[in-house]
């Protein structure tokens, strides 16, 4: 039995045990409150977000590989399984920075082409327009070789050319480092070009050939690393977006009853907190003999009835009201700005609607009734006191024959 089924079984057992305990000890308010807290705790466990921890951990680990040591820990979720807004904003900014880095790398590759073409044009003519980076470097090498062979004064020009390579090589080195690629060849080429070229043309040619080889190797790494980094970032951005969407869906699911779609206790508590100390009426609705329905027809049929009851409650409430499922077969409606007289009239309409309706189920048509307890909130008192008064009124409806409305006693 998995965790959800186990929790559902415990809730069903509480639905069975609680009426028996309350009937045996009707005046024991502590027992009533204790059993209600147990049901609430079990329902809260059942409504926790359902994203497997292993999935979240795997996505986080993969995405963390692209982040630096300062941002990777931000993927660690908070105690409620979510990532904070500050962490999301910081991660988004960091990912954007990495994307800009990749875009810069893609810009620097054509810049290297332009540098080779410009250098070739300075001492001869540039290579063909569609030639590869390697072909352009070879073309430059041939031009340099000819100049070394025919003009001793070229040494000064070559020295200036070598110095001109410096900023571009430093930029390429920085991009490779950010992408997690090491290029000892580029470092060696930089060191070679920073030296003063020897006066011997043959020795200068050897140094330039070595530097050229290092630049070509680094250029290939830059292209590969940029494409890989861009693809990986895009993949993990999509994964993070999917995960964030699932977390948002899970957070929404945690505020609604999974069977009926009505609000659950958590959302009800948040609603009452926002409502503050204003007048409202609290209705508790309990389906009569619901355990008998489950025992006779099965829990699937019972669920069908609960879903239909939920739709009835949703239709009878205004946009400012809230309908919630607070127990196995127990529902709650809050009518803000409504006193006892008007809420009693609306409760009677609801009670009669349930009594007159034949509920179509997979087991056939089933007639049911409901008992209702009603209490008006007294500003300045706790919401829990109003809820308790409604519960006591509901208990009197059950005790006095069911299928009726009881209003809380003055308090």
C-alpha positions, 0 to 999 in steps of 0.5 A: 500500500502506497502512502496516499492509499494508506492516508486515505485508509486512515481518513476512512477509519477516522470517519468511522471512529469519530462519530462513535467517539462523539456519540459515546462522549458528546460533551467531550470538546477536547476529544472532538477537537483532537479527532478534527486535528488528526483528520486535518493533519492526515489531509495535509499530508495527502495534499503535499506536492507530488513531485518525486524528490529524485526527479527534482534532485536529478534536474537540480544536479544537472542544471547545477553543473552549468552554474558557479559555486555561488549559484548552484546552492540556490537550486536547493528547495526550501522546506516546503519543496519550492524555490524562493522568488529571490533564488529564482531571480538570481538563477535567471540572471545567472543563466542570462549571463551564461547565455550572453557569454555563449552569444559573445563566443559565437561573435568572437569566432567570426572576429577571429576570421576577420582578424586573420583576413585583416592580417593577411591583407596587411601583408598580401591578400586575404583568403577566399571568402568561404575558406575555413578558419584553418585554411585562412590561418594556412594562407596567413602562414604562407604569406608570412613565410614569403615575407620572412624569406624576402624582406628582413624588415618584415620582422618589425611588422611581424612583431607588431602583428603578434602584439595585435593578436594579444587582446583577441587571444585573451578574450578567447581564453576568457570565454573558454575558461567560463565554458569550463574548457582548458586550452594550454595550447592557447596559453602557449601561443599567447606566451610565444607571441608576447616574446620579441621575435628573433632576428633570424627569419627561420626561427621567427617562422618556427615560433609563428607556426607554433603559435598558429597551431595553438590558435587553431586548436583553441579556435576548434575548442571555442566553437565546440564549447560554445555550441555545447554550452548553448545547447546544454543551457537551453536544455536545462532552462526548459527542464527548470521551466518544466519543474517550476511549472510543476511546482506551481501546479503542486502548490495550487493542488495543495490548496484544493481538495483533489477529489472535489476540486473545492478549497481544502482546510489550508485555503479555507484558513487563508481565506478566513485570515484575509476576511479578518474580523468582519461579520460572516456565517459559517455552515458545516454540511455533513452527508447523513449515513454516508458510511452506510453508502460506502459500506453498501455501494463502495467508496467509488460510489461514495466519491461520485456522490461527494463530487456531485455535492461539491458541484451543488455547493459551488453553484449555490455560492457567490463569487465572494463566498467559499466552499471547502471540503473539511472532512470525509463527508463534511463540507463548509461554506463561508458567507461573508457579510451575511447574518444568521437570518439570510444564511439560514434561508440559503442553508434551507434551500441547499438542504432541500435541494439535496433532499429532493435530488436523486444522485445518479451513480454507477450503482444507480440512483441514490437518495441522500439527505444532509445535516447542517450546523450554522453559526454567525461569527462574532467580530473580535472572537477567534475563527476557530470559536465560530467553527466550533459553534458550527460543529456543535450545531451540526452535532445537534442536527445529527442528534435530533434526527438528521436532515435539518438545520441547527443554529448555534446557541448564543455565546 
